[in-house]
């Protein structure tokens, strides 16, 4: 994971996965937004970490849309891949630090307020923690397909929560749900709640 500069205007000081916006150059040979997102992912990974990844080695993991009230909104594509060989280098500009952690270590550091991460990062780490190996994760994600998250924010008795489709408090035009699909962000430990019960 890499740390974004605290002086940036978006996700400042957050620990994130390498990535960034799709540039016009990424669209030149792309037929779809998915193609341009993969090109951008590889380019940004090289720029931010010095590690080179081939597009063919990326597995489409998830797609995220932030809440409508967010000051800045980005349509964000997540891909997973086996870590390539190479030496990590950061520019000490946009990116100021990096670290190799296990998923458990990263989540523990976030829960201990040693690092700050965003909900998509937390959910990705939490979801990938179920797999015992990189090969298992890639095989499973390839089989199940990417997951989509259009985030809405609500207040609960426990604190602020990010909710997604399938949650009883998620505003949608589809069928009513009595289940939970949310990340409750308390001041200490964040809690993921998932139970699908449709009315």
C-alpha positions in Angstrom: 0.0 0.0 0.0 1.1 3.6 -0.5 0.5 6.8 1.4 -0.9 9.9 -0.3 0.6 13.3 0.5 -1.2 15.1 3.3 -1.2 18.3 1.1 -3.3 16.8 -1.7 -6.9 17.9 -2.2 -8.4 14.4 -2.3 -7.8 11.4 0.0 -5.0 13.4 1.6 -2.8 11.3 4.0 -4.8 8.1 3.2 -3.2 4.8 2.6 -4.4 3.4 -0.7 -3.7 0.9 -3.5 -1.8 2.4 -6.4 -4.1 4.0 -8.9 -5.5 7.3 -10.3 -7.7 8.9 -12.9 -8.0 7.9 -16.5 -6.1 10.2 -18.8 -6.9 10.9 -22.4 -3.8 8.9 -23.5 -5.4 5.9 -21.8 -8.4 6.1 -24.1 -6.5 6.1 -27.4 -6.5 2.3 -28.0 -9.5 1.5 -25.7 -12.8 0.3 -27.0 -14.6 0.6 -23.6 -14.3 2.4 -20.3 -13.1 -0.9 -18.9 -10.2 -1.0 -21.3 -9.2 2.5 -20.5 -9.4 1.8 -16.8 -7.1 -1.1 -17.1 -4.6 0.9 -19.1 -4.8 3.7 -16.5 -4.3 1.2 -13.7 -1.1 -0.1 -15.1 0.2 3.3 -15.9 -0.6 4.7 -12.5 0.9 1.7 -10.7 4.2 2.3 -12.5 4.1 6.0 -11.8 3.3 5.7 -8.1 5.2 2.6 -7.2 7.7 1.8 -9.9 6.2 -1.6 -10.4 5.2 -2.7 -13.9 2.0 -4.8 -14.4 0.6 -6.1 -17.7 -3.0 -5.4 -18.5 -3.5 -9.1 -19.2 -2.6 -9.9 -15.6 -5.4 -7.7 -14.1 -8.6 -9.2 -12.8 -11.6 -6.9 -12.6 -12.5 -6.9 -8.9 -15.1 -4.1 -8.2 -16.5 -0.8 -9.3 -17.3 2.1 -6.9 -19.4 5.2 -7.0 -19.2 7.6 -4.0 -22.2 9.2 -2.3 -23.8 12.1 -4.1 -22.9 14.5 -1.3 -19.2 13.8 -1.7 -17.2 17.0 -2.5 -15.4 15.1 -5.2 -16.9 12.1 -7.1 -15.0 9.5 -9.1 -16.1 6.4 -10.8 -13.5 4.0 -9.5 -12.4 0.6 -10.9 -10.5 -1.9 -8.7 -8.4 -4.6 -10.2 -6.3 -7.3 -8.5 -3.1 -9.0 -9.6 -0.2 -10.9 -8.4 2.5 -8.5 -7.2 5.2 -8.1 -9.8 8.9 -8.4 -9.2 10.8 -5.1 -8.8 11.9 -2.4 -6.5 9.3 0.0 -5.2 10.1 3.7 -5.7 7.9 6.6 -4.6 8.2 10.2 -5.8 7.9 11.8 -2.4 5.4 14.2 -4.1 2.0 12.8 -4.5 3.1 9.6 -2.8 5.2 9.9 0.4 5.5 6.3 1.8 4.8 2.7 1.1 4.6 -0.6 3.0 4.1 -4.3 2.4 1.5 -5.6 4.9 -0.6 -8.6 5.2 -4.3 -7.9 5.1 -4.7 -8.6 8.8 -1.8 -6.1 9.5 -3.4 -3.4 7.4 -6.8 -3.7 9.0 -5.3 -3.8 12.5 -3.3 -0.6 11.8 -6.5 1.1 10.5 -8.5 0.0 13.6 -5.7 1.2 15.8 -5.7 4.6 14.0 -2.1 4.1 13.0 -3.2 4.6 9.4 -6.2 6.1 7.6 -8.0 4.3 4.9 -11.2 4.9 2.9 -14.3 2.5 2.9 -13.6 1.0 -0.5 -10.1 0.1 0.7 -11.4 -1.4 4.0 -14.1 -3.5 2.1 -11.5 -4.7 -0.4 -9.1 -5.8 2.4 -11.9 -7.4 4.4 -13.2 -9.3 1.4 -9.8 -10.5 0.2 -9.0 -11.7 3.8 -11.2 -14.8 3.2 -8.8 -16.2 0.6 -5.7 -18.3 1.6 -3.6 -17.4 -1.4 -3.3 -15.0 -4.3 -4.2 -17.8 -6.8 -7.4 -18.6 -4.8 -8.4 -14.9 -4.7 -7.9 -14.4 -8.5 -9.7 -17.7 -9.4 -12.6 -16.9 -7.1 -13.0 -13.3 -8.2 -12.7 -14.3 -11.9 -15.5 -16.8 -11.4 -17.9 -14.7 -9.4 -17.3 -11.5 -11.4 -16.8 -7.9 -10.3 -19.0 -6.4 -7.6 -20.6 -2.9 -7.9 -20.9 -0.5 -5.0 -22.9 2.7 -5.3 -22.4 4.2 -1.8 -24.9 6.0 0.3 -24.1 7.4 3.7 -26.5 7.2 6.8 -26.2 7.9 10.5 -26.8 5.0 12.9 -26.8 4.7 16.7 -23.2 3.3 16.4 -21.9 6.0 14.1 -21.7 6.9 10.4 -22.3 4.0 8.0 -21.8 3.4 4.3 -24.7 1.4 2.9 -25.1 -0.4 -0.4 -27.9 -2.1 -2.3 -29.5 -4.8 -0.3 -29.5 -2.8 2.9 -32.8 -1.9 4.5 -31.8 1.8 4.6 -30.5 2.0 1.0 -32.7 4.2 -1.2 -33.5 2.3 -4.4 -36.3 1.8 -6.9 -35.9 -2.0 -6.7 -37.6 -4.3 -4.2 -37.6 -3.4 -0.6 -35.1 -5.2 1.6 -35.0 -6.0 5.3 -31.4 -7.0 5.3 -28.1 -5.3 6.0 -25.3 -4.4 3.6 -23.2 -1.8 5.4 -19.9 -0.7 6.9 -20.4 0.9 10.3 -17.6 3.3 11.0 -17.2 3.7 14.7 -14.3 5.7 16.3 -12.6 2.4 17.1 -13.3 -0.7 15.0 -15.2 -0.5 11.7 -17.8 -3.3 11.3 -19.1 -4.9 8.2 -22.7 -6.1 8.4 -24.2 -8.4 5.7 -27.6 -10.2 5.8 -29.9 -10.3 2.9 -33.7 -10.6 3.7 -36.0 -9.3 1.1 -39.6 -8.3 1.9 
